[in-house]
Structure formats: C-alpha cells, structure tokens
Amino acid sequence: MMTQITTPYPERFREGEADNRKRGRALALITRQSTPDPAVIDTIGRRLFARDEAAAALVRAMRSDGPDRVSMRQFHQALRAGIDGVPDAPAPLRQFFAVVDEVPDWVDPDLLEAGGRALRRLGPASADVLLQLSLINGYRYGGPTDLLVETGGLTGNTTRRRLGETQKWTVAIAQPGAMRRDGEGFALTVHVRVMHALVNHQFETNGRWDTRRWGLPINQSDQAATLGLFSGVLLLGVRLLGVRVPAADSAAIMHLWKYIGWLMGVDEDWLCDSEWEQHRFNYHQLITQSRVSAAGPPLANSVVEIQRELEFGRFGRLRGAYTRARLLGMLRYFLGRAGMRDLELPRAVPWSVPGTVAANVVRYQTLTRFRAGRRYLERRGDRHAARILTRYFGSDTPDVGPLEARPRSTGSRARGQSRVDSASVS
C-alpha cells in the first residue's frame, strides 16, 4: 500500500545542511554562489516525492494482468528491434518507447561520439574518481544508501557483481556508436531505467520503505544528484588527480551525460549543458542532503574489502591487498579525515596520490595536445577498462543483471530489483 504524504518534503531534506555547507565551500567558490537559490532548493525537496512517470506507467503494465499487460519478452524485443518489431504491441509499451526513441533536437551525434572518446581518454583517473568520489563518497548521505541495503545491493556476496555491473555500464556508454539507437550504451541505459522503475514500484507498494522519511525509493532528485556525480564531480575529481581536461572535452562529456540523463528519465530542466551549470546545481543538491545513515559505513567497507577478492591472476592475494590499500589512501585524499570517520573506514595515508598526480600531470599536459597522443590515451583507457571488467567478472561475460517484472515474493529481495548500484546510478 502506498504511503499518503501530506508534507511538501521528506524528513531527510536539508537534515545535514550545516555540515554539507562546509563540504560545499569549494563548489560555492567555483560557482560564485554566496547564497543558494531558494527556488532550486524548494524544487529539489519536492521532487524527492516525484518519480519517472513514463517508466512507472510501463512497470504498472508489466505488473498488471489486464489486456494491456506488457511482458518482459515484449520489452526486450522492442529494445532490441524497435517497437515496430513487436506484433500487437500493448499501448503502454508503445507509449514508453515513443519517449525513449525520440531524439531531442538538442542532441548532437558528433558531440556524443566526442564525449565517449574524451571519457575513454580519462582512463584510470576516471575509474578512480567514479569509485572513490562518486560512489563511496555518496554513502555519506542517507536515502539511496538505505535503499541499497533494503535491496541487498553492495552487501555480502553481491558486492563484486554489483560493482562489476556498474563498471560495465560506464564502459559501454563511452564506446564508439554506443548511444545510437542500436548501440549497447543506449540499450543498457534504457534497461537500467526500467530496473529503477521496478525497484521504485516494489518499494512504494510493499510497505518496507519509509517514504515520509526518505521520499520515494528512486526519485527525481536522487536521480539528478547521481547524474551530477557521474558528470560534474567526475570532471572535478580527475583534475584533482592532475588530469588536464580541455574545454572541448568538458563540453563533450557534459553533452553525453545530458543525453544519458534524458534517457534515464531525469527531468529535462535538470539536464545541464555546461560543467559550470552542473557544479552550480550540484552545490544545491549537496546542501539539501541528509546526514550519514546506518547504511553508509557497511556499504563503504564492503566495497573496500571486496578489492581483495577481485580476479588479478598471478600474485592475486598480494595485488588484492595492494589495491585495497591504494583505495583507502585515495579515499583519505578525497574524503579527508571527516569522511573516513563518517564511513568508519580504516585509517589510511594517501601514499599513492603524489605519484599518481605527478604522472597524470606529465601525461595529460603533453599527450592531450596532439592527435596521436589523444589516440594513445583512448587505447590506454580501453585497456584499463578491459582489465577492470576482468577483475570483477573473471571468466564470466560482463553484463548488467536481468529484469523480472514480478518479484518472487514480497518478503524477500526481488530479482526484479536494480542490479546496478542505484545509490549512484539511480
């Protein structure tokens, strides 16, 4: 049964504002915001109760037994071959694909391709920032982290698989042709959108989610915040690791993520064209967040400890210990003492950061200025991405988890829940 809401904001809204304003000082300086925009703040609060309505309508049809019921086979057939490839397609399926198949006028296919190349050039620096600053740092705020615990995401023996699926998606969206209608990045993004809608529907109706406290399980504000972590925060983070990001690369990466956000069902007025615009919005998102919840520390520590169990091949135990120690050191650099304390992470020294920054300064200050150098960085990024997928998936084929329209039971975690890290890809 859905909870009846009579207040404009959930309880968590602006709960940790005092601490979050301190954390956001750098963003406030970058964007020259002495005073946040109260209208933006209000909208963020209200949209914690707003869902992706197009995907929600599709999921209701998947859960229905009526004449317009949509089967998972029909969904996958439409995703693969287009809606015209589905005989007698139900109206809800046609309506959903009318949305995702429409390419907005502002989409520039060449700029999408340039954005993919620019992402691939970021290579290991991008992987570091997405894991450490975009993902683990996000566990300092309640809401999405608590949903991950409820769904069983990134805890126990699911951690490695879930992280691998997130890696698979972030690699896929940057490949050549990925965001064309027949591209893998397009298909996985729409797949993840429906995953999120399935999770949201289940937890809106099963009585296990405190909507008054957290807002809807997967809502517009959290989805927009996640998009900012993968775009603006990524670009800031790689610079902190010594990477030179030319203005053209920044614009192309932002354009790619804008289209991805549109495909994911994020409200269009929150899709940013420029990095500066995204940083401004991210600042407003940051100061409205809650404090760390009980879910944050176990999630963060689960990600850290799983580094020991990745597939490294020879000297696996030694390399796993090194990777874990390096991750903790990088987290100390990005999160500071307070962040490590919030997430109850072991004490660490950022011993690897000086060497990483120095190497990146030399590499990106020189190679990005030449076409041959940029191509080399793309190939280097591709090799690193392939290694990461092997570490997480081993001999299995890298993939994103399957969808199932109906959970097996309401008393246990549904197989239809998101297999992608919906704390940060929601």
Secondary structure, 3 states (H helix, E strand, C coil): CCCCCCCCCCCCCCCCHHHHHHHCHHHHHHHCCCCCCHHHHHHHHHHHHCCCHHHHHHHHHHHCCCCCCCCHHHHHHHHHHCHHHCCCCCHHHHHHHHHHCCCCCCCCHHHHHHHHHHHHHHHHHHHHHHHHHHHHHHHHCCCHHHHHHHHCCCCHHHHHHHHHHHHHHHHHCCCCCCCCCCCHHHHHHHHHHHHHHHHHHHHHHCCCCCHHHHCCCCCHHHHHHHHHHHCHHHHHHHHHCCCCCCHHHHHHHHHHHHHHHHHCCCCHHHCCCCHHHHHHHHHHHHHCCCCCCCCHHHHHHHHHHHHHHCCCCCCHHHHHHHHHHHHHHHHHHHHHHHHHHHCCCCCCCCCCHHHHHHHHHHHHHHHCCCHHHHHHHHHHHHHHHHHHHHHHHCCCCCCCCCCCCCCCCCCCCCCCCCCCCCCCCC
